[in-house]
Amino acid sequence: MGQPPASSMVSSHCTHCGDACGKDTVTQGQHTFCCSGCATVYSILKDNNLLDFYRIDDRAGAKQQAVNDRDYAWLEVPKLAERFVRYRDDTRCHVELELPGIHCSSCIWLLERLPQLLPGVRSCSINFSNKLATIVFDPRVLELRQVAEMLDRIGYPPHFRVQGEVVAGKTNRALIYRIGVAGFCFGNIMLLSFPEYFGLSEMLAGAGAGARWVGEAMNYLLLVLSLPVVLYAGRGFFTTAWYAVRSRQVTIDLPIALGMLALFGRSVYEIIAGVGSGYLDSLAGLVFFLLIGRWFQTYSFARLNFDRDYRDYFPVAAYREAKDGTPEPVASEDLAAGDILSVRPGNLIPADGRLLSPAAHGIDYSFVTGEAAPRPANEGDEVFAGGRATSSSLRIAVTKPPDQSYLLQLWLREGENTKRADVAPPEWLIRIFTATILLLAAGTLAYWYQTDTSLAYRAATAVLIIACPCALALAAPFAYGTLQRLLARSGYYFRGPAVIERLGKTDTFVFDKTGTLTEEQKDTELTFVMPRSADYEAVFLAMARQSSHPRSQAISEALASGEQSHVHPRIGNVTERTGQGILLEHQGHNFRIGSPAFCGFPHYQEGTFAVVDDLLCFSLKAQQTVLRDGIDEMLYSVGESGDTWLLSGDQPPADPFWEPYLAPEKILFRQTPFNKRSHINDLQRRNAHVLMVGDGLNDAGALATANVGLAVNEDEARFNPACDGIVKSDRLTSLPDVLLASGRMKWVMIITYLLAFAYNVVGLSYAVTGALSPVIAAILMPLSSVTIVIVASLGAGIVYQKSVQDQANDSKYDSLSAVTTHQ
């Protein structure tokens, strides 16, 4: 049986996840662990002879932080569990679970051996790109709750969505079908048109009646092949063009539809009249390339969800009190006014209601409001959905069902997103182009009609055919779509090409602070003053575990690795003083954890103290603001490009920490989510194009209001709100390069539009004379489309190379050179 590599056994690094260990670590023999959670996972793997997990990748384990205590009891309710069941019979149950913690081949190796860890599981198959696990188990032996608990214990807690089955990627299926039909018809029409291209049709015409009949039959076959292109693949262009005419608007689809009608009408006339084979190859190629351009605009990353809202992060189930007073799990959406809820510590309140028991430790509304400190609440007070019970269970009488909750309705309404989703030429350019082509076609018809009626119709339709705006329509989708895919290599995932177009116009930058520019404090080192006592420290550990405050959690993690973690005193409930600390009377002693003043040391200004009967036992040093690596250079660079603001819900620091990076008047603290949204609205009223960068639900309204909202994601399992783009936190430092690339794209567009203009000038100069032959038109149209696609794609590639990739290789950006997309 394999053992973790020697590198994993170095005491300074965790054997499971590879992270650096603090001074107080969990030790098992020669192995050290950064937290008790990692130690637990290692023990499970060791007991089941699965230590080869570490041989595949010695740092494959996901950091656990602490042993999780998630509640899966609600999965015992059949109505709730059935949402995730894909098939069930007497001996088999197939479930599909989302496991955000999957990130490498070692994860797949371990999860595929789930049957070895949990008897009753028959198989576990992994969809790596979507992070989905399909698990087959025997319902006579196991329940879904037991499967979820085992996945949680080994570091892959399932994420259960309220809205059920994930359907990402299915919305573009109809578009893909249309592309397939257009491509099939285009290829076959081109193949059957070879005789026309090489002048063989004239030879067939002079070779006898039989040969002529074959030529005419081939033309009609081409016409039949073109019908699916016009009636199915290209139907969307006619539909949107008709809507544009009815609403008296001009869109890019209007001249496209006119060009398609001209191509098809002229081709039908020539084939029926027996004077030619028409332009059906050009028609099919036009539709095929346009549909590929549309696909580029709708292309996204199936494993990322840009449209999450609060329902994705609320509990699937809530605990409602039955008539006998016992809590029973029910679906959150089934809650109604008058129901009595029991909300356990750490869980979200799913609906507005009235508090039936005092919340001694307050209610944490940071999930919705961004305010870090819990708000005190007494019996009879109104509570809102999105609040989190801190250290004690809450009894709540529901007053409104979840979908009518006040704070969440306000958030949804104010965060409504009406941003344009596609890219297209400027409207003024479309108007000028359409008007010019229609006038030129009418003028050509009028000019030649006096001398040659047949030539007049041929020349007018030739103008409409050769001037089809396919080159204009293809330039933006292919250019921005190519850059979208390239930026994904650098860890920037955008909703669509239109986001990059808007990003290139931004001139004002707004940043959240915590979790965006600063990183989470990892230091949990305690300084002991009096001789250590395992009994006292066990009491402090039990106290800290009852508090949700980050400083209490840091103390809990530090103490959990010592001998006191094996002692479990019965201490009862602690009393929390909001903004000060927690206290406990236990066995005649007074225990306190909190601020220096709360613990009797007012002459100290910073830190968290733990005292017994006014004697200082230990302290946790004050949490310092720590910028992520490279953020200082990023702020300087972005500041040279436009106005830069910092909006934070935290209290202002005592020192001028941020002033070297930002102007003092542009540093705003104590900002609620609604303040942030209002501030961005004020900037936009001053004609600013705003980029908002944030990381939580409390930033969601601002992200949706800004011209571009970029969500910073710490890891795959962490929350990201509805947004226009997602970036890994360690890639945020390359934001100036991404902004540079998106800004340079305007030159790519200018070049492609000039090429399209040159093509139209040359083509129309032939078309108005009536001298444009079918062969020349058949070659020019697809050739122009392909040329535009190539130029746009190459241009985007060059912009990416010069703006992002080359900068990533520069020594100033050494930290950005590794690409981590986890695909």
Buried (B, 14 or more C-beta within 10 A) or exposed (E): EEBBEEEBBEEEBBBBBBBEBBEBBBBEEEBBBBBBBBBBBBBBBBEEEBBBBBBBBBBBBBBBBBBEEEBBBBBBBEEBBEBBBEEEEEEBBBBBBBBBBBBBEBBBBBBBBBBEBBEBBBEBEBBBEBBBBBBBBBBEEBBBBBBBBBBBBBBBBBBBBBEEEBEBEEEBEEBEEBBEBBBBBBBBBBEBBEBBEEEEBEEBEEEEEEBBEBBBEBBEEBBEBBEBBBEBBBEBBBEBBEEBEEEEEBBBBBBBBBBBBBBBBBBBBBBEEEEBBBBBBBBBBBBBBBBBBBBBBBBBBEBBBBEBBBBBBBBBBBBBBEEEEEBBBBBBBBBEEEBBBBBBBBBBBBBBBBBBBBBBBBBBBBBBBBBBBBBBBEEEEEBBBBBBBBBBBBBBBBBBBBBEBBBBBBBBEBBEBEBEEBBBBEEEBBBEBBEBBBEBBEEBBEBBBEEEEEBBBBBBBBBBBBBBBBBBBBBBBBBBBBBBBBBBBBBBBBBBBBBBBBBBEBBBBBBBBBBBBBBEBEEBEBEEBEEBBEEBBBBBBBBBBBBBBEBBBBBBBBBBBBEBBEBEBEBEEBEBBEEEBBBBEBEEEEBBBBBBBBBEBEEBEEBBBBBBEEEBBBBBEBBEBBBBBBBBBBBEBBBEBBBBBBBBBBEEBEEEBBEEBBEEEBBBBEBBBBBBBBBBBEBBEEEBBBBBBBBBBBBBBBBBBBBBBBBBBBEBBEBBBBBBBBBBBBBBBBBBBBBBBBBBBEEBBEBBBEBBEEBBEEBBEBBBEBEBEBBBBBBBBBEBBEBBBEBBBEBBBEBBEBBBBEBBEEEEBEBBEEBEBBE
